[in-house]
Amino acid sequence: MMFFKPTQMIVKSYSKINVSLKVLGQKEDGYHDLEMVVLPVELHDIIEINRFNGGSTTYVTCDDLELASMQYNLCYKAVEQMRSVFGFDDAFEIVIHKRIPFAAGMGGGSSNAACVINAVCKMKGISNTDPKVLEIAKNIGADVPFFVACKPALVTGIGENLKEIKCKKKYHCLIVKPKKGLSTKSIFDICDTFERTDCQTERVIKALEEGDDALLAENIGNDLYKPACSLLPEVQEVVDALKSYGLPMTAMTGSGSAVFSLSTDVKLLKEAALKISGNDRFVEISKIL
């Protein structure tokens, strides 16, 4: 039982990478069944949340004006569904400070919504493992349930089914995103016209659990990679370059356009970051949580 319920919180909204992503097929509702190995990444936005008793309106602001509308919609939706399901009338002021790149496949908007859900849970004394909370997360977006838990996981369905994975190694992560992003909808609209990759989910999980870099490099993959490259060839240029720098555990995350390389050798990642920078790319070295 929570006796102290905060009225103000400042929280980190983490990003993610898909170490593997398999598209299993399209459902009747238009969504695709997925099988993904997803890892949380330390690269994060900062969200300030203030709760007001008995308020009527929730305000969401974002310091990136280009993203303000999208962030507002997801976070506002999260609050309104929490208010409706759990029957409270508190209002919230939410300020989002962006760092996660947009249209990158790193889950920035979903992470922000999940952070708001978790913060509201703490402020109202609600467990974030409550089935009603998880249903709200699922309704908001495919990646939101993952970010509510924010632990390495096998994720299936459209993102609602999670099974935690234990990673043996503490990987650092080089993230490179071309200036241009990619629309998730645009990628999924064409993904069924491309051949699937040969990534093996079970082997990826085994590699992470045993710390087997060679096995991970051999089986890492993303069924959305070829569709993404067809729309933005720079994605393949980045992947090929990073692999040529001695980083075999390299792939695109999500629907792109961000590419990541995993390694325990931070020096090697820094050298690669210097080589790959330029062309207005987002380049960042982070770590897996």
N, C-alpha and C positions, 0 to 999 in steps of 0.2 A: 504494500500500500504506500502511495506517495503522499506525504504530509505537506511538503513544501512544493507549491506550484508556482514556478517563475512567471513573471509578466513580461520579461524582456530577455531575449536570447540572441547571441551572435554565433552562427554555426557555419561549418565548412560543408560545402556542397561538392562532393567528389565526382570525378569523371570515371570512365571505364574504357576498357579495350575488349574486343572479341578475339580471343586467341584462336578460336575456331568458330565457324558459322556455317551450318548446313541448312539449306532450304529444302524441306521435305515434301512440300506440295502446297497447292492453293486450296483453301477451304471454300465452302459455298458462300460465305459472307464476304469473300474477297481477300481476307487476311491469309497469310501464309503460315503454316506450321514450321517452326524452327527448332534447331538443336544447336545450342551454343555453349561454349565455355567462356565465361565472362569474368574478368578480373577488375577489381576497383583500383583506380589510380589516384595518387596523392594530389595531382593537379586539380585545383578546386576553385569554385566561386565562393564568395562570402555572402551570407544572407543575414540581415538584421531583422528581427521580428519583435514587434511590440503588441501586447494583448490589452484590450480595453474592455472592461466589464459592461455588458449591456449595450454595446454599440450596435450600429445597424449596417455599416458599410466597411468593407475591407479595401484598403488601398495598396497597390503594388507598384513600385517604381524600380527602374533599372538604369544603371549608369551607361549602358550601351543603347542609344536611342534606336538603332536599327533593329534591336531585339526586344525592345520594350513591350510591344504588343503581344508577341508570342509568350514571353515570360509571364506577362500579366494574365493571359488566358489560362495557362496551366496552373499557376499558383493560386489564382483566384478560384478556379474550378476545384482545386484541392480543398481550400478552406470552406467553400460553399457546400461541398459534399460532406465534409466532416460536420459542419453545423447541422445539416439536414438529418444525417444518420444518427448523430449522438445528441441532438436536441439542445444545443446551447446557443446563446445569442451574442457571444462575445464577438467583437470586431478586431481586426488585426491590421497593423501597418507593416508592410514587408518591403525591404529595400535590398535589391540584388546588385552586388558588385561582380561584374563578369570577368572571368579569366579563361574559362574553357572555350575553345574556338567553336564558332557556329557552323552548322552544316558539315560536321567533321566525322560523325559516327561515334562520338564520345559521350552522348547522352546528356548534354548540358541541361536542356529544358526538363527532361524527365528527372534528373537529379535534383533540380531546384524544387520541383513539385514534391518529390519524396522527402526532401529536407523540411519543407513546410509541414507535411503530414507528421513527420517525427517530432517537430517542434511543438505543433499543436497538441500532439499526444502527451508530451511532457508537461505542457502548460495546463492541460485539463485532467491529468492523472489517468490517461488511457494507455493501455498496453499496445505497442505497435505490432504485436503478434496477434491481436484480436482479429478473428476472421472478417469482421466488418471493415476493419482498416485495410486488410489485404484486398478485399473486394473493391474498395474505393481506389486503391492504388492501381489495380488491374483496369478499372474503368477509365482512368485518366490517360494511361499510355503503356505501351508494351514493356518499356524498360523501368517503369516506376517501381514494380514489386522488387526488382533486383536492388535498386538504390535504397529502398526502405531497410533492407537487411544489410546491404553494402559489404558483402563478403564474397570471396571467390566461389563460383557456383556453376553447376551445369544447369542451364536454363532451357526449358522446353515449352511446347505449346506456342502461344504468341507472346510468351514472356512471363506467364503467370506461375509456372511450375519451377521451383528451385530446389536443388540438392547441393548442399555445401561441399566444397572441395578443399582439402588441406594441401597447400603448396609447400614443398620442402625448402626451396631456395627463396632468398629475398632478392628478387630481380629489380634492377633499375630499368627505366623505360625511356627511350628516345622517341619523341613524338614529332612528326613532321607533317604539316598540313599545307597543301598548295593554297595560294591566295583564294582561288575559286573553290567554293564548296559544292556539295551535291545534295539534291533533294531525295529524301528517303522514298517518297512516292514515285519519283521518276525512275529510281533504280528498281524498285519492286515491280513497276509496270512492265519492265522489259526483261526481268531476270529469268523468266521461264523460257525465253528464246535462246538462252545460252546453256552450254553444257555445264554440269556441276563439276566442282573440283574434287580432288581425291583426298580431302582432309578426313582423318579418322578420329572421331570424337573420343572413343575409348582410349586410344593410344595417346592422345593429347592429355587426357586426365592422368593416365599412368605416368607420363613423362613429368607432369607437374608434381605429382605426389612423390615420385622417386628422385626428382631433380636430374633427370636425364635430358641434357641439352640436345644431344644428337637425335634422340627420338622425337623431341618436341619440334626441332627444325624440320624433320622429315615429314611430319604430319600436320603441321600448322596450315591453315587455309581458310578461305572465305568464298562461299558460292556467289557472293555479290561482287567479287573482285573484277571478273571479266566484264559484267555489265557496266561497272563504274569506269573501267579503263576505256570502254567504248565511248563514253560521254566525256571523259577527261583523261586523255592519254598521259598527262603528267603524273598521275597516280602510279602507273607502271614505271615511269622514269625514276620516281623516288624509290620504289621498291627495289628496282634493279641496282640503283646506285648504292643503297644501304647494304645490300647483299654483297656487292663488290668491295665494300669497305671492311668485310670480315664479320658481318652481322647476319648469320643465316636464320635466326629466329625473328624474321621480319614479315609483316603482312599488313593489309589494310584492315581497319577496324570498322565494324558495322557496315553501313551503306556508304562509308567514305565521307569526305575525301582524305581524312587523316590516315597516315601510315605510322606504324610503331616498330621498334626493334627492342627486343629484350636481351639483357646481358647482365652479368655480375661484374663486368669490367667497366667501371665508370670512365676510366681514361679513354678506352676505345670509343665509348659513346660520345665523349666530348670531342674527340678528334673527328668523328663522323658528323657531329653537329656543325662543326666549323666548315667542313667540306660541302655539306648539303644546304647550308643557309644561302639566302639570296632569293631573288625573284619574288620578294614580299611574302615568303613562306613563314608560317608560324613554326618555330623550332624551340623545343623545350625538353629538358631532361628531368624526368620525375622518377617515381618509384611505385612499385606495386604494394598496396596496403596489406 
